[in-house]
């Protein structure tokens, strides 16, 4: 019988054991993911990264994990420009779709303006907000 250990601080090696095993299983089940990182960085005049988009492409999809616009640049259309650059690269990588999630009403509006559509919601995540899951055909 296996033993269970609950921990709030797994080591990188312990997490890799799970990730590697699941990746191998998925590759055998549906084929290799061709997972590749993707980032679109915003730099200030000194070259310092102040925001941007980070995510990855896998199985023909772009997943935007994080998108941050500095306060001083919000409302200038940068979110749309970052998404467009990421989507362009994703298409060059052979992707046919993109997805993203958010619990920010402002971000939700920005993503809807860029052609994303809500395909699911999770209420009270975090409490008092709704986490929306969106997708877009590329």
MDTraj code that builds the backbone (N, CA, C; nanometers):
import mdtraj as md
import numpy as np

residues = "UNK UNK UNK UNK UNK UNK UNK UNK UNK UNK UNK UNK UNK UNK UNK UNK UNK UNK UNK UNK UNK UNK UNK UNK UNK UNK UNK UNK UNK UNK UNK UNK UNK UNK UNK UNK UNK UNK UNK UNK UNK UNK UNK UNK UNK UNK UNK UNK UNK UNK UNK UNK UNK UNK UNK UNK UNK UNK UNK UNK UNK UNK UNK UNK UNK UNK UNK UNK UNK UNK UNK UNK UNK UNK UNK UNK UNK UNK UNK UNK UNK UNK UNK UNK UNK UNK UNK UNK UNK UNK UNK UNK UNK UNK UNK UNK UNK UNK UNK UNK UNK UNK UNK UNK UNK UNK UNK UNK UNK UNK UNK UNK UNK UNK UNK UNK UNK UNK UNK UNK UNK UNK UNK UNK UNK UNK UNK UNK UNK UNK UNK UNK UNK UNK UNK UNK UNK UNK".split()
xyz = np.array([
    [0.0847, -0.1184, 0.0000],
    [0.0000, 0.0000, 0.0000],
    [0.0893, 0.1249, 0.0000],
    [0.0650, 0.2220, -0.0872],
    [0.1484, 0.3421, -0.0891],
    [0.1267, 0.4281, 0.0350],
    [0.2276, 0.5061, 0.0658],
    [0.2173, 0.6014, 0.1767],
    [0.1886, 0.7389, 0.1200],
    [0.1184, 0.8217, 0.1949],
    [0.0867, 0.9579, 0.1545],
    [0.1575, 1.0562, 0.2451],
    [0.2070, 1.1613, 0.1869],
    [0.2698, 1.2689, 0.2643],
    [0.2093, 1.3999, 0.2164],
    [0.1492, 1.4746, 0.3067],
    [0.0957, 1.6064, 0.2765],
    [0.2034, 1.7087, 0.3093],
    [0.2357, 1.7958, 0.2123],
    [0.3392, 1.8956, 0.2359],
    [0.3032, 2.0267, 0.1676],
    [0.3391, 2.1346, 0.2328],
    [0.3224, 2.2684, 0.1737],
    [0.4526, 2.3150, 0.1107],
    [0.5553, 2.2307, 0.1161],
    [0.6848, 2.2706, 0.0610],
    [0.7521, 2.1546, -0.0125],
    [0.6901, 2.1082, -0.1214],
    [0.7557, 2.0021, -0.1975],
    [0.8825, 2.0541, -0.2644],
    [0.9791, 1.9681, -0.2788],
    [1.1040, 2.0073, -0.3435],
    [1.0829, 2.0136, -0.4948],
    [1.1690, 2.0851, -0.5655],
    [1.1597, 2.0856, -0.7120],
    [1.1696, 1.9447, -0.7708],
    [1.2499, 1.8593, -0.7108],
    [1.2646, 1.7220, -0.7591],
    [1.1350, 1.6428, -0.7391],
    [1.0689, 1.6634, -0.6263],
    [0.9424, 1.5940, -0.6015],
    [0.8352, 1.6381, -0.7007],
    [0.8286, 1.7680, -0.7274],
    [0.7319, 1.8182, -0.8255],
    [0.7652, 1.7684, -0.9655],
    [0.8938, 1.7619, -0.9977],
    [0.9365, 1.7136, -1.1292],
    [0.8966, 1.5667, -1.1492],
    [0.8988, 1.4878, -1.0432],
    [0.8596, 1.3473, -1.0553],
    [0.7147, 1.3371, -1.1027],
    [0.6283, 1.4235, -1.0511],
    [0.4871, 1.4238, -1.0924],
    [0.4737, 1.4790, -1.2336],
    [0.5365, 1.5926, -1.2596],
    [0.5279, 1.6570, -1.3908],
    [0.5817, 1.5663, -1.5004],
    [0.6974, 1.5068, -1.4778],
    [0.7589, 1.4204, -1.5786],
    [0.6719, 1.2984, -1.6081],
    [0.6160, 1.2378, -1.5019],
    [0.5323, 1.1196, -1.5211],
    [0.4042, 1.1551, -1.5970],
    [0.3414, 1.2673, -1.5611],
    [0.2184, 1.3078, -1.6301],
    [0.2474, 1.3462, -1.7745],
    [0.3577, 1.4155, -1.7980],
    [0.3948, 1.4522, -1.9351],
    [0.4170, 1.3280, -2.0205],
    [0.4835, 1.2287, -1.9652],
    [0.5066, 1.1042, -2.0395],
    [0.3746, 1.0328, -2.0672],
    [0.2856, 1.0297, -1.9695],
    [0.1554, 0.9670, -1.9898],
    [0.0777, 1.0390, -2.1000],
    [0.0716, 1.1729, -2.0915],
    [-0.0022, 1.2507, -2.1914],
    [0.0569, 1.2346, -2.3309],
    [0.1876, 1.2327, -2.3409],
    [0.2525, 1.2154, -2.4714],
    [0.2132, 1.0814, -2.5328],
    [0.2056, 0.9774, -2.4513],
    [0.1641, 0.8472, -2.5010],
    [0.0157, 0.8426, -2.5353],
    [-0.0634, 0.9228, -2.4648],
    [-0.2086, 0.9223, -2.4839],
    [-0.2525, 1.0077, -2.6028],
    [-0.2003, 1.1310, -2.6126],
    [-0.2461, 1.2240, -2.7178],
    [-0.1331, 1.2783, -2.8043],
    [-0.0116, 1.2356, -2.7784],
    [0.1024, 1.2832, -2.8562],
    [0.1785, 1.3913, -2.7826],
    [0.2980, 1.4223, -2.8297],
    [0.3810, 1.5216, -2.7622],
    [0.3162, 1.6604, -2.7657],
    [0.3356, 1.7366, -2.6600],
    [0.2721, 1.8688, -2.6472],
    [0.3439, 1.9769, -2.7258],
    [0.4715, 1.9576, -2.7529],
    [0.5538, 2.0638, -2.8125],
    [0.5424, 2.1922, -2.7317],
    [0.5424, 2.1780, -2.5994],
    [0.5285, 2.2934, -2.5091],
    [0.6513, 2.3822, -2.5199],
    [0.6247, 2.5113, -2.5485],
    [0.7328, 2.6089, -2.5596],
    [0.6912, 2.7380, -2.4908],
    [0.7801, 2.7963, -2.4104],
    [0.7486, 2.9227, -2.3452],
    [0.7328, 3.0353, -2.4470],
    [0.6592, 3.1366, -2.4059],
    [0.6385, 3.2543, -2.4900],
    [0.6210, 3.3742, -2.3985],
    [0.6897, 3.4823, -2.4286],
    [0.6757, 3.6054, -2.3499],
    [0.6841, 3.7257, -2.4427],
    [0.6072, 3.8280, -2.4084],
    [0.6148, 3.9571, -2.4748],
    [0.6406, 4.0570, -2.3631],
    [0.7585, 4.1176, -2.3634],
    [0.8016, 4.2015, -2.2517],
    [0.7815, 4.3499, -2.2810],
    [0.7458, 4.4236, -2.1764],
    [0.7412, 4.5698, -2.1810],
    [0.8660, 4.6175, -2.1066],
    [0.9462, 4.7006, -2.1724],
    [1.0674, 4.7536, -2.1093],
    [1.0588, 4.9060, -2.1008],
    [1.1142, 4.9601, -1.9930],
    [1.1207, 5.1059, -1.9817],
    [1.2419, 5.1574, -2.0585],
    [1.2662, 5.2860, -2.0526],
    [1.3754, 5.3455, -2.1304],
    [1.5127, 5.2978, -2.0845],
    [1.5211, 5.2423, -1.9628],
    [1.6470, 5.1869, -1.9131],
    [1.6629, 5.0391, -1.9460],
    [1.5633, 4.9824, -2.0132],
    [1.5698, 4.8415, -2.0487],
    [1.5140, 4.7481, -1.9437],
    [1.4636, 4.8027, -1.8329],
    [1.4079, 4.7213, -1.7247],
    [1.2683, 4.6716, -1.7639],
    [1.2426, 4.5432, -1.7387],
    [1.1104, 4.4872, -1.7656],
    [1.0130, 4.5409, -1.6609],
    [0.9055, 4.6024, -1.7095],
    [0.8050, 4.6602, -1.6198],
    [0.6698, 4.5912, -1.6299],
    [0.6563, 4.5007, -1.7244],
    [0.5310, 4.4288, -1.7422],
    [0.5404, 4.3418, -1.8651],
    [0.4256, 4.2872, -1.9038],
    [0.4228, 4.2062, -2.0239],
    [0.3305, 4.0874, -2.0115],
    [0.3524, 3.9927, -2.0992],
    [0.2711, 3.8721, -2.1094],
    [0.3637, 3.7526, -2.1021],
    [0.3218, 3.6494, -2.0294],
    [0.3979, 3.5250, -2.0291],
    [0.3009, 3.4083, -2.0371],
    [0.3449, 3.3055, -2.1044],
    [0.2631, 3.1873, -2.1197],
    [0.3393, 3.0818, -2.1958],
    [0.2660, 2.9983, -2.2675],
    [0.3301, 2.8943, -2.3456],
    [0.2350, 2.8474, -2.4550],
    [0.2924, 2.7795, -2.5518],
    [0.2135, 2.7113, -2.6533],
    [0.2299, 2.5612, -2.6319],
    [0.1210, 2.4886, -2.6544],
    [0.1230, 2.3427, -2.6410],
    [-0.0011, 2.2859, -2.7086],
    [0.0144, 2.1734, -2.7755],
    [-0.0959, 2.1036, -2.8414],
    [-0.1794, 2.1959, -2.9303],
    [-0.1127, 2.2918, -2.9947],
    [-0.1827, 2.3796, -3.0871],
    [-0.2576, 2.4946, -3.0224],
    [-0.2290, 2.5223, -2.8964],
    [-0.2962, 2.6295, -2.8234],
    [-0.1946, 2.7228, -2.7578],
    [-0.2303, 2.8493, -2.7525],
    [-0.1562, 2.9492, -2.6748],
    [-0.2284, 2.9647, -2.5424],
    [-0.1570, 2.9505, -2.4320],
    [-0.2132, 2.9787, -2.3002],
    [-0.1393, 3.0979, -2.2424],
    [-0.2110, 3.2054, -2.2177],
    [-0.1533, 3.3217, -2.1512],
    [-0.1711, 3.3020, -2.0012],
    [-0.0589, 3.2806, -1.9316],
    [-0.0624, 3.2581, -1.7875],
    [-0.0710, 3.3897, -1.7113],
    [0.0032, 3.4891, -1.7566],
    [0.0071, 3.6177, -1.6875],
    [0.0143, 3.7303, -1.7883],
    [-0.0571, 3.8383, -1.7584],
    [-0.0507, 3.9592, -1.8389],
    [-0.0591, 4.0760, -1.7418],
    [0.0457, 4.1580, -1.7404],
    [0.0505, 4.2712, -1.6475],
    [0.0896, 4.3975, -1.7224],
    [0.0089, 4.5008, -1.7048],
    [0.0368, 4.6328, -1.7605],
    [0.0653, 4.7259, -1.6422],
    [0.1782, 4.7969, -1.6417],
    [0.2061, 4.8902, -1.5329],
    [0.0955, 4.9962, -1.5217],
    [0.0699, 5.0396, -1.3993],
    [-0.0361, 5.1380, -1.3740],
    [-0.0288, 5.2571, -1.4681],
    [0.0914, 5.3082, -1.4904],
    [0.1071, 5.4296, -1.5721],
    [0.0745, 5.4075, -1.7190],
    [0.0650, 5.2810, -1.7629],
    [0.0388, 5.2508, -1.9038],
    [-0.0992, 5.1908, -1.9283],
    [-0.1778, 5.1736, -1.8213],
    [-0.3104, 5.1131, -1.8375],
    [-0.4025, 5.2078, -1.9137],
    [-0.4928, 5.1492, -1.9888],
    [-0.5882, 5.2275, -2.0658],
    [-0.5328, 5.2788, -2.1979],
    [-0.4162, 5.2303, -2.2381],
    [-0.3526, 5.2777, -2.3622],
    [-0.3577, 5.1736, -2.4740],
    [-0.4282, 5.0634, -2.4511],
    [-0.4387, 4.9603, -2.5537],
    [-0.3247, 4.8605, -2.5556],
    [-0.2372, 4.8646, -2.4553],
    [-0.1217, 4.7744, -2.4550],
    [-0.1607, 4.6280, -2.4382],
    [-0.2661, 4.5995, -2.3627],
    [-0.3063, 4.4597, -2.3448],
    [-0.3371, 4.3974, -2.4804],
    [-0.4103, 4.4696, -2.5626],
    [-0.4425, 4.4195, -2.6961],
    [-0.3192, 4.4002, -2.7814],
    [-0.2234, 4.4913, -2.7699],
    [-0.1000, 4.4795, -2.8482],
    [-0.0177, 4.3598, -2.8028],
    [-0.0108, 4.3372, -2.6710],
    [0.0630, 4.2211, -2.6197],
    [-0.0027, 4.0923, -2.6672],
    [-0.1348, 4.0854, -2.6547],
    [-0.2058, 3.9654, -2.6990],
    [-0.1855, 3.9421, -2.8482],
    [-0.1933, 4.0485, -2.9276],
    [-0.1760, 4.0344, -3.0726],
    [-0.0377, 3.9797, -3.1068],
    [0.0666, 4.0290, -3.0393],
    [0.2022, 3.9793, -3.0651],
    [0.2142, 3.8319, -3.0264],
    [0.1582, 3.7955, -2.9110],
    [0.1638, 3.6564, -2.8666],
    [0.0856, 3.5663, -2.9623],
    [-0.0307, 3.6130, -3.0058],
    [-0.1127, 3.5342, -3.0975],
    [-0.0436, 3.5165, -3.2330],
    [0.0227, 3.6216, -3.2794],
    [0.0971, 3.6125, -3.4055],
    [0.2052, 3.5056, -3.3966],
    [0.2797, 3.5048, -3.2867],
    [0.3837, 3.4038, -3.2678],
    [0.3215, 3.2647, -3.2540],
    [0.2093, 3.2561, -3.1826],
    [0.1428, 3.1267, -3.1667],
    [0.0993, 3.0715, -3.3023],
    [0.0453, 3.1562, -3.3884],
    [0.0065, 3.1115, -3.5224],
    [0.1287, 3.0638, -3.6003],
    [0.2415, 3.1359, -3.5853],
    [0.3653, 3.0947, -3.6533],
    [0.4118, 2.9580, -3.6024],
    [0.3771, 2.9259, -3.4791],
    [0.4113, 2.7956, -3.4213],
    [0.3074, 2.6890, -3.4567],
    [0.2064, 2.7261, -3.5325],
    [0.1052, 2.6296, -3.5745],
    [-0.0163, 2.6202, -3.4849],
    [-0.0335, 2.7153, -3.3937],
    [-0.1483, 2.7108, -3.3028],
    [-0.2766, 2.7529, -3.3735],
    [-0.3874, 2.6950, -3.3299],
    [-0.5188, 2.7254, -3.3865],
    [-0.6106, 2.7938, -3.2873],
    [-0.5687, 2.8029, -3.1608],
    [-0.6522, 2.8644, -3.0593],
    [-0.5701, 2.9242, -2.9474],
    [-0.6381, 3.0076, -2.8670],
    [-0.5745, 3.0706, -2.7507],
    [-0.6736, 3.0678, -2.6354],
    [-0.6211, 3.0597, -2.5134],
    [-0.7084, 3.0692, -2.3972],
    [-0.6394, 3.1421, -2.2849],
    [-0.7216, 3.1950, -2.1948],
    [-0.6743, 3.2785, -2.0852],
    [-0.7812, 3.2758, -1.9767],
    [-0.7455, 3.3052, -1.8542],
    [-0.8468, 3.3187, -1.7495],
    [-0.8148, 3.4408, -1.6642],
    [-0.9187, 3.4949, -1.6014],
    [-0.9020, 3.6146, -1.5190],
    [-1.0150, 3.6272, -1.4188],
    [-0.9883, 3.6965, -1.3076],
    [-1.0955, 3.7347, -1.2159],
    [-1.1045, 3.8867, -1.2056],
    [-1.0347, 3.9566, -1.2935],
    [-1.0370, 4.1026, -1.2980],
    [-1.1424, 4.1501, -1.3983],
    [-1.2410, 4.2291, -1.3536],
    [-1.3409, 4.2806, -1.4483],
    [-1.2781, 4.3649, -1.5599],
    [-1.1727, 4.4410, -1.5287],
    [-1.1060, 4.5224, -1.6303],
    [-1.0377, 4.4344, -1.7339],
    [-0.9689, 4.3316, -1.6886],
    [-0.9018, 4.2402, -1.7820],
    [-1.0050, 4.1656, -1.8661],
    [-1.1147, 4.1245, -1.8041],
    [-1.2197, 4.0547, -1.8789],
    [-1.2684, 4.1418, -1.9941],
    [-1.2932, 4.2688, -1.9677],
    [-1.3372, 4.3605, -2.0736],
    [-1.2332, 4.3709, -2.1840],
    [-1.1069, 4.3793, -2.1464],
    [-0.9992, 4.3907, -2.2461],
    [-0.9937, 4.2651, -2.3330],
    [-1.0065, 4.1479, -2.2726],
    [-0.9991, 4.0237, -2.3491],
    [-1.1193, 4.0097, -2.4426],
    [-1.2375, 4.0494, -2.3953],
    [-1.3563, 4.0451, -2.4804],
    [-1.3395, 4.1378, -2.6009],
    [-1.2793, 4.2545, -2.5794],
    [-1.2546, 4.3480, -2.6902],
    [-1.1591, 4.2884, -2.7927],
    [-1.0741, 4.1971, -2.7506],
    [-0.9764, 4.1353, -2.8414],
    [-1.0319, 4.0103, -2.9087],
    [-1.1596, 3.9835, -2.8914],
    [-1.2212, 3.8712, -2.9601],
    [-1.2277, 3.7415, -2.8813],
    [-1.1878, 3.7434, -2.7557],
    [-1.1997, 3.6244, -2.6726],
    [-1.3454, 3.6083, -2.6290],
    [-1.3872, 3.4837, -2.6091],
    [-1.5226, 3.4528, -2.5664],
    [-1.5172, 3.3693, -2.4394],
    [-1.6086, 3.3964, -2.3460],
    [-1.6153, 3.3209, -2.2209],
    [-1.6710, 3.1820, -2.2505],
    [-1.6006, 3.0792, -2.1999],
    [-1.6515, 2.9434, -2.2140],
    [-1.6797, 2.8774, -2.0803],
    [-1.6468, 2.9464, -1.9713],
    [-1.6752, 2.8928, -1.8390],
    [-1.6486, 2.9961, -1.7315],
    [-1.7135, 2.9758, -1.6172],
    [-1.6951, 3.0667, -1.5044],
    [-1.6931, 2.9879, -1.3744],
    [-1.6183, 3.0410, -1.2796],
    [-1.6097, 2.9833, -1.1468],
    [-1.6387, 3.0955, -1.0479],
    [-1.7557, 3.0892, -0.9846],
    [-1.7960, 3.1966, -0.8940],
    [-1.7180, 3.1906, -0.7628],
    [-1.7015, 3.3082, -0.7029],
    [-1.6330, 3.3236, -0.5738],
    [-1.4903, 3.2706, -0.5756],
    [-1.4196, 3.2974, -0.6869],
    [-1.2774, 3.2631, -0.6958],
    [-1.2014, 3.3819, -0.7488],
    [-1.1480, 3.4681, -0.6607],
    [-1.1614, 3.4656, -0.5155],
    [-1.3002, 3.5137, -0.4704],
    [-1.3244, 3.5039, -0.3422],
    [-1.4558, 3.5388, -0.2883],
    [-1.4997, 3.6769, -0.3357],
    [-1.6218, 3.6830, -0.3837],
    [-1.6766, 3.8091, -0.4322],
    [-1.6478, 3.8366, -0.5785],
    [-1.5669, 3.7554, -0.6421],
    [-1.5330, 3.7715, -0.7843],
    [-1.5702, 3.6446, -0.8594],
    [-1.5735, 3.6564, -0.9896],
    [-1.5957, 3.5416, -1.0767],
    [-1.4728, 3.5245, -1.1633],
    [-1.4175, 3.4058, -1.1637],
    [-1.3051, 3.3753, -1.2525],
    [-1.3640, 3.3306, -1.3847],
    [-1.3263, 3.3992, -1.4908],
    [-1.3760, 3.3688, -1.6238],
    [-1.2677, 3.3030, -1.7068],
    [-1.3069, 3.2011, -1.7817],
    [-1.2180, 3.1293, -1.8712],
    [-1.2602, 3.1657, -2.0134],
    [-1.1628, 3.2102, -2.0932],
    [-1.1929, 3.2592, -2.2268],
    [-1.1095, 3.1879, -2.3320],
    [-1.1624, 3.1835, -2.4546],
    [-1.0870, 3.1243, -2.5649],
    [-1.1096, 3.2076, -2.6906],
    [-1.0238, 3.1835, -2.7864],
    [-1.0300, 3.2551, -2.9148],
    [-0.9723, 3.1640, -3.0211],
    [-1.0361, 3.1635, -3.1374],
    [-0.9826, 3.0917, -3.2516],
    [-0.8793, 3.1816, -3.3196],
    [-0.7634, 3.1246, -3.3490],
    [-0.6572, 3.2036, -3.4143],
    [-0.6625, 3.1844, -3.5646],
])
top = md.Topology()
chain = top.add_chain()
for i, resn in enumerate(residues, 1):
    res = top.add_residue(resn, chain, resSeq=i)
    for name in ("N", "CA", "C"):
        top.add_atom(name, md.element.get_by_symbol(name[0]), res)
traj = md.Trajectory(xyz[None], top)
